[in-house]
Amino acid sequence: MKTWMASAVVIVVLAAGAWLKAGSANSAAQAQGSQTSRPVQLVPAGEKQVGSPGEKGATYYALEAQTTRLTTRFRDGHVAVTERGLVGDVHSTLRDLAGNDRAKLRLNRIDGGHDMVNYEPTEGSRFQAVSDPTLVKPTLDWAARQVYGLVKDGADNLVWDGAIMQRKNAPRRDVDIDVDTVETNWANGLTARLSRSTYPRRQISPGRFVEGPVMISELSQYGAPVGTGVYFEKDRVFAYTVPGFTAGAVVIGADELKANYGGWPFTPDTTWLNLQMIATYHFKTLIAKQGSVSARICEPSRPGLLAQFFAPTVYANEAGCDDLHWLDGSILRDCCDDHDRCYAKSGCDANTWWQWWRSWSCDRCNMAVVGCFFARAGLDDRCITRQGCAG
Amino acid sequence: MCGVTQNAAARCFGFAVGLLTFVAAHAIEVAKWAVWFGGAHAPWFLNSGRAVIFTLGCLFVVSLIAGILRWSGAALATGAATAMTAVLFFGEGSTIFPIVLAAGGLLIAATSLLGSWLGSEISRLSPHSQ
């Protein structure tokens, strides 16, 4: 009888255990199910999603990731040389006016969002800390500014003040004002050098006058100058020219950005300006070479290769002066762009030059471009950079 | 036809040399477009400042030699312009092709005529020219 009773108790206990286990597995599955069935955030068609105000966009960080070396010279003579290693690690060394090392900062990625920050001053105590991905996306620029701030303000009792680690209760340091020059070395031999100056009043586009402190970014590829960008800090206007790719100077102010972004989504800084010039040249080169940034380059067939060798594809309607791109950086570029727009509006093609009876509208386009070439006068795009170019 | 008179032969040689010079310069530009001429846009001598200098430089040297040999500079320019037109139309064309042809033709004519004139002057001043 006792044996039967003991067996019954064991069976009941085992059954209860199995039931409880099944229940917990069920609830775990339910929990997992509830995790995977989170609602998808839909965005209405035509609505533009912009990043958080004050923050730079994903394109900025994608481009920044290709910066190999950043040399930041501060107004007090300190120089931070920051380099990116092959596996994405970042090393920044700050030197004083005499060239003596003051401190080193290293960033090592430890997972998808966190970095280990190692700070090693030549005088004072070292520390290591984990970055906070909700506050900061560590870049070469961030490392340079961070090591400079730590050397200037000290590294004890650190707290996060926005995206910067600094001493508790210390006044916030605006490092961008302390920056004098920045040299950004990027992929493909591109180098952007930023400097500061003050420009007298000038006209950079019809009816738009600018003046005051400016940041100037000079872009070169393998040492040859390829473009210039100027940001007028007081007027919040960015003007740039990339000869061969832009029709004179391109001017962007808060008015141009209002429709999509409501104005400048962030305050342009020294590093952004260099990267913007690099991005402009990089994307315009891609478009010129392959028709679009994302175009697939297909290998032509063998007869096609032969034909391409002797008679490469000449696109019937490229931006700029078709088959006269040598003049794209000149004041004649606008004539060609106006002609392209006129052709698009009237549905013309190159045949209308000799089939003149087909369309009077096309004839007008053709006559206009010839007249424009003979009598072109416009603004001097060198006015965006030249000192003493009065409006 | 080219063997009828000495003048006709000089014109024929000039035309052929001008045509071949432009084609050769264009072939080099196609082959070295990305490396020597910047690589932007399609390979064509008026699409890059360096390509303009290269093509006109080749034409100038050849027309200088042609001038020394008393070949026709005008025929050389015509040959080069014919090659330019053929290359332009063999492609997909340009929306401003008359302007392109006029600009290219003027550059080619000016270079070839200057080169052949200088060549003929060198030839005339040479002590062996008599």
HADDOCK unambig.tbl for C-alpha pairs under 7 A between the chains (distance, minus, plus):
assign (segid A and resid 285 and name CA) (segid B and resid 40 and name CA) 6.61 0.50 0.50
assign (segid A and resid 288 and name CA) (segid B and resid 40 and name CA) 5.59 0.50 0.50
assign (segid A and resid 288 and name CA) (segid B and resid 41 and name CA) 5.37 0.50 0.50
assign (segid A and resid 289 and name CA) (segid B and resid 40 and name CA) 5.76 0.50 0.50
assign (segid A and resid 289 and name CA) (segid B and resid 41 and name CA) 5.98 0.50 0.50
assign (segid A and resid 309 and name CA) (segid B and resid 27 and name CA) 6.95 0.50 0.50
assign (segid A and resid 309 and name CA) (segid B and resid 30 and name CA) 6.02 0.50 0.50
assign (segid A and resid 310 and name CA) (segid B and resid 27 and name CA) 6.08 0.50 0.50
assign (segid A and resid 311 and name CA) (segid B and resid 87 and name CA) 6.17 0.50 0.50
assign (segid A and resid 311 and name CA) (segid B and resid 90 and name CA) 6.26 0.50 0.50
assign (segid A and resid 311 and name CA) (segid B and resid 91 and name CA) 5.66 0.50 0.50
assign (segid A and resid 312 and name CA) (segid B and resid 42 and name CA) 6.52 0.50 0.50
assign (segid A and resid 312 and name CA) (segid B and resid 43 and name CA) 6.54 0.50 0.50
assign (segid A and resid 312 and name CA) (segid B and resid 91 and name CA) 6.49 0.50 0.50
assign (segid A and resid 313 and name CA) (segid B and resid 42 and name CA) 6.62 0.50 0.50
assign (segid A and resid 313 and name CA) (segid B and resid 91 and name CA) 5.68 0.50 0.50
assign (segid A and resid 313 and name CA) (segid B and resid 92 and name CA) 6.46 0.50 0.50
assign (segid A and resid 314 and name CA) (segid B and resid 42 and name CA) 5.93 0.50 0.50
assign (segid A and resid 314 and name CA) (segid B and resid 91 and name CA) 5.46 0.50 0.50
assign (segid A and resid 314 and name CA) (segid B and resid 92 and name CA) 5.23 0.50 0.50
assign (segid A and resid 314 and name CA) (segid B and resid 93 and name CA) 6.35 0.50 0.50
assign (segid A and resid 315 and name CA) (segid B and resid 92 and name CA) 6.09 0.50 0.50
assign (segid A and resid 316 and name CA) (segid B and resid 92 and name CA) 5.81 0.50 0.50
assign (segid A and resid 316 and name CA) (segid B and resid 93 and name CA) 5.59 0.50 0.50
assign (segid A and resid 316 and name CA) (segid B and resid 94 and name CA) 4.89 0.50 0.50
assign (segid A and resid 316 and name CA) (segid B and resid 95 and name CA) 6.01 0.50 0.50
assign (segid A and resid 317 and name CA) (segid B and resid 94 and name CA) 6.77 0.50 0.50
assign (segid A and resid 317 and name CA) (segid B and resid 95 and name CA) 6.24 0.50 0.50
assign (segid A and resid 322 and name CA) (segid B and resid 94 and name CA) 5.54 0.50 0.50
assign (segid A and resid 322 and name CA) (segid B and resid 95 and name CA) 6.59 0.50 0.50
assign (segid A and resid 322 and name CA) (segid B and resid 96 and name CA) 6.75 0.50 0.50
assign (segid A and resid 323 and name CA) (segid B and resid 44 and name CA) 6.82 0.50 0.50
assign (segid A and resid 323 and name CA) (segid B and resid 46 and name CA) 6.05 0.50 0.50
assign (segid A and resid 323 and name CA) (segid B and resid 47 and name CA) 5.62 0.50 0.50
assign (segid A and resid 323 and name CA) (segid B and resid 94 and name CA) 6.41 0.50 0.50
assign (segid A and resid 323 and name CA) (segid B and resid 100 and name CA) 6.67 0.50 0.50
assign (segid A and resid 324 and name CA) (segid B and resid 46 and name CA) 5.02 0.50 0.50
assign (segid A and resid 324 and name CA) (segid B and resid 47 and name CA) 5.13 0.50 0.50
assign (segid A and resid 324 and name CA) (segid B and resid 100 and name CA) 6.42 0.50 0.50
assign (segid A and resid 325 and name CA) (segid B and resid 46 and name CA) 6.56 0.50 0.50
assign (segid A and resid 325 and name CA) (segid B and resid 47 and name CA) 4.25 0.50 0.50
assign (segid A and resid 325 and name CA) (segid B and resid 48 and name CA) 6.49 0.50 0.50
assign (segid A and resid 326 and name CA) (segid B and resid 46 and name CA) 5.64 0.50 0.50
assign (segid A and resid 326 and name CA) (segid B and resid 47 and name CA) 4.54 0.50 0.50
assign (segid A and resid 326 and name CA) (segid B and resid 48 and name CA) 4.56 0.50 0.50
assign (segid A and resid 326 and name CA) (segid B and resid 49 and name CA) 5.44 0.50 0.50
assign (segid A and resid 349 and name CA) (segid B and resid 95 and name CA) 6.59 0.50 0.50
assign (segid A and resid 350 and name CA) (segid B and resid 94 and name CA) 6.42 0.50 0.50
assign (segid A and resid 350 and name CA) (segid B and resid 95 and name CA) 4.58 0.50 0.50
